[in-house]
Amino acid sequence: MGQEPYVSAFRKKERDIAKAILSKIQVTPGDIAYLKQKDVLYVTLTSTFPLEQDLVDEIGEVATEMVAKVGGKISYWVRTDPSLVGGLLLRVGDTVYDGTISDLLYRMTRSISRSYAEDFSPQKFADVLINSVKDAKIDIGIYQLGRVISISDGICWLDGLADIMYGEVVEFIPTGERGMILDIEQSRIGCIIFGRYEHIEAGNRVRRIRHMASIPVGEAQLGRVVNPLGQPIDGLGTVLTKEYFPIEHNAPKIIDRKQVTKPLHTGIKAIDALVPIGKGQRELIIGDRQTGKTSLAIDAIINQKGKNVICIYVAVGQKETTVADIMDKLKKFGALEYTVIVCADAYSSASMQYIAPFAGTAIGEYFMYKGRDVLIVYDDLSKHAVAYRELSLLLHRPSGREAYPGDVFYLHSRLLERSACLSDKSGGGSMTALPIVETQAGDISAYIPTNVISITDGQIFLETELFNQGQRPAINVGLSVSRVGGAAQLPFMKKAASLLRLNLAQYRELESFAQFGADLDENTKKVLDNGARIMASLNQQRYSPVPHELEALLIFTVTEGYAANIPPSEMINFEKDLFEHFQTLRGDLLKIISSPDKPSKEDIEKIRNALREFVKAY
């Protein structure tokens, strides 16, 4: 029975394939380290059909001379394997030089699986495959193979792969699952597995991919929900992207950054007035569970509509129903079209929860380095730290405070340092980070909260007591601070809010004193009444962000005393009428308020006169 034409073509090319392999083989640093311990390096020649003896001898002689130069010997083995389809391969230590049809098929299939090009079609793939095999093109694949020693709880221990680096991706054969190297010891390598690991067994081979973990990125991801590997999980079909970005990437250098000077308005009155956020800032949202942390971040995303800001929401360890509800809310308010949701829910493995924030940051960096403004929310880093703790304990790393590994601070610092305001020379983009951390019983001195507080540029502290009193958002003004956002605050808002923090501090102090039932003088009553009015004016329901010029107008009205005769319970109606009046009749004054230039005395007086007229007629 005759051979297939493509087999005959490859048989004729066997010597050329061998010549190409011999031109590429070399002793790797890992091989040299192995020879120092074992003195003998294994070399295996495998072909589909038996080779001519002179060709076998030639390959053996070249390998012997090469290894002898570094003071070693070889153990030379020759075998046949029909599953290779055609061609031959040479394994030197852990490194494989592969000139077989099976490897050609593998690489083409993998290339297609990583490609989401819009012009891709099965017919195009078939044509390329047929032409490549028919022409018997010689293309030597070089990779390294290792072996699974043991596997449990999503952690796999490997041997071999002596030249592999921390953070590299490996592929398990034959399951095709991917993993990432997270621990390198002298005698073994620790690997986390991204997918299902039930079918991976001790003795399985592991293939080095020779690239760091990366995620597909592009405009097509906007409006989609993806997992930390960039694969869509919203049931809306394939995400058509062509570019990849590494999930671990160096933070911008100091010379590539510039000062935070542009405001990022959240639409939340208390934040924009008291703890303003600038583009490129890292502002922590911290508080107990069920105090409105996620709602605060979602409001900030909704408020970016029409402002050319890309938003990324990273869900770590959240319930699927919670993520689905957030997606519905964003869609309802038209915010999903400029938002990417990266989801590693509570059902996901610790490995997926660990890489989720890094994957979201990679997507954000892609847009940032293209000159775009990005807002990224990490919800939340407490669960991220727990996932990393689980992986570290399974990798047998030494544990420290609260059983967290010693590098948990570095885990979050290298993540958050990637958010920045880039200089004009570097593209002028920015990435603003809103990490969320959950506290227990309001304890902000716990390990993870103090770590993230020291990394970020400020924090917004949400208090259970204020939340239970009906204050929305329940921001504790005394413990909340923005270290760099003040420089980005617009001049009119800065003037309007200058006395706000002091007035609220006096109110909180006198409020606790007044609870004892002591007689209060008129000045104290006035301070308490004014404080209650300010708190009422800062009250705001979920999913109702306020335009910045209206926020500044309301704060100015309250701090300047124009609402002194308005009871706190009537502030909601007063605010609504005030906004409607100025939007309808005094748009010229709203332009002054929203201007980046400092308002003149004449402009301030115009606004005061307009407020007097409004209050008089109210």
Secondary structure, DSSP 8 states (H G I E B T S, - for coil): ----HHHHHHHHTHHHHHHHHHHH----HHHHHHHHHHSEEEEEEEESS---HHHHHHHHHHHHHHHHTTT-EEEEEEEE-GGG-SEEEEEETTEEEEEEHHHHHHHHHHHHHT---TT--HHHHHHHHHHHHHTT----EEEEEEEEEEEETTEEEEEE-TT--TTEEEEEETT--EEEEEEE-SS-EEEEESS--TT--TT-EEEEEEEE-EEEESGGGTT-EE-TTS-B-SSS------EEEESS-----GGGB----SB---S-HHHHHHS--BTT-B-EEEE-TTSSHHHHHHHHHHTTTTTTEEEEEEEES--HHHHHHHHHHHHHTT-GGGEEEEEE-TTS-HHHHHHHHHHHHHHHHHHHTTT-EEEEEEE-HHHHHHHHHHHHHHTT--B-GGG-BTTHHHHHHHHHTT--BB-GGGTS-EEEEEEEEE-STT-TTSHHHHHHHHHSSEEEEE-HHHHHTT-SS-B-TTT-EESSGGGGS-HHHHHHTTTHHHHHHHHHHHHHHHTT-----HHHHHHHHHHHHHHHHH---TT----HHHHHHHHHHHHTTTTTTS-GGGHHHHHHHHHHHHHHH-HHHHHHHT-SS---HHHHHHHHHHHHHHHHH-
